[in-house]
């Protein structure tokens, strides 16, 4: 039996045990959280026996978390709202356990006299949260391996950095090589997973046949030209499937290589004599050209000028015309004989509605961003300003925030605010689904850089970053149910402004705990408001 099969069997037995004892998913999620906190406490000791105990407890916490997910999925069929609320709470409990274990590893590395372990823990937590946001904005099923063979599925699952893989890495590496090696391995694996998730196809994967598009119709009289849609695919296995469509391809020339082509020769009106329209195939035109070449230079011989991508132009003289008459100029449009007479509907890219709702919710715009978005009425694209703000934040964090005098600490916020007017944009661009992850990454990098630069206690900085990450986990879960309408709250821009103002005034050690308490209340209120069934103990 393989290791994944063994873990799946243990999780199934634990789920049956919880069902036989009438345990709700929320209760099992609470058990998982308690075991995760115990594992974090053992990891914080920094000794090999305690690391071994922490590894075993962490595996038990993961199995309980899997059982909570299974119970929530079973209860969703009978009670959809209660099951979704239980799944959201299970997701939050799993995230809290994982972030607590990262903190325990940071403390254990510090006890083992390793340096910069808190910075490593913050970096790991940021990378894993960004990956979750990217996967959530990609739509349902985006993180599932789609390879047809077991080896391919295993490789794609390894690139995706699943929760079970992270737990296995921490349980195996920590007792042998220590906490710092574990954090380094998690950071490298998380960067690979983020890169793999970013290269995904996004939420625009469904192809639908829409109404006829006048812009895509041919301009050749009443003939309708069929428009072919260019369908980019991720792999050769998808080449025969209806995947998402990037854009409709323009047909520059109606010539079809796979079908016979017919040339129609309209004749100039000033040509003397009775002339009837001549229709010939490309083959006959070529034969006529060959005949004229063999018989010498005849003034009335047809000369066919057929280019590879240009329409055919023929100079045709009529043998029945009076002698010495000028040859007639005929523009032969090569039109396929097999073209359909009716316009085929052009396929258009359709975004998954759940992914769009999650995407808009994960932006977490505050009052200022919503107001600026209404001001520009959706005319500003969202992604490029967010990328510019992220680049400025990372550059200043690399230089050191403590070297920025006074108001220059707010420079990353000023650049990031260029992305605020994009809050009203429909996010229907090819890469707009990455905007929430870019905003989250810039926000967390800014908070971490200011905290470590201005001597805020490392556990407090880590706690604030973890609470911001939990906020996005809650938004990603609830965004599948509702689009996350604007509320009177601090968004990403409000949190960055408070952190920058605290650093500028010299009181960041006071601002960070206050903002952390606010985020705890905000996440708790959001869960209780969106999922009333959580107050009743979940689904049974």
Buried (B, 14 or more C-beta within 10 A) or exposed (E): EEEBEEBBEBBEEBBEEBBEEEBBBBBBBBBBBBBBBBBBBBBBBBBEEBBBBBBBBBBBBBBBBBBBBBBBBBBBEEBEBBBBBBBBBBBBBBBBBBBBBBBBBBBBBBBBEBEBBBBBBBBBBBBBBBBBBBBBBBBEEBBEBEBEEEEBBBEBBBBBBBBBBBBBBBBEBBBEEBBBBBBBBBBEBBBBBBEBBBEBBBBBBBBEEEEBEEEBBBEEEEBBBBBBBEBEEBEEEBEEEBBBBBEBBEBEEBBBEEEEBBBBBEBEEEBEEEBEEBEBBBEBBEEBBEEBEEEEEEEBBBBBEBEEEEBBBBBBBBEEBEEEBEBBEBEBBBBBEEBEEEBBBBBBBBBBEBBBBBBBBBBBBBBBBBBBBEEBEBEBBBBBBBBBBBBBBBEBBEEEBBEBEEEBBBBBBBBBBBBBBBBBBEBEBBBBBBBBBBBBBBBBBBBBBBBBBBEBEBEBBBBBBBBBBBBBBBBBBBBBBEBBEBBEBBBBBBBBBBBBBBBBEEEBBEBBBEBBEBBBEBBEEBBEEBBEBBEEEBBB
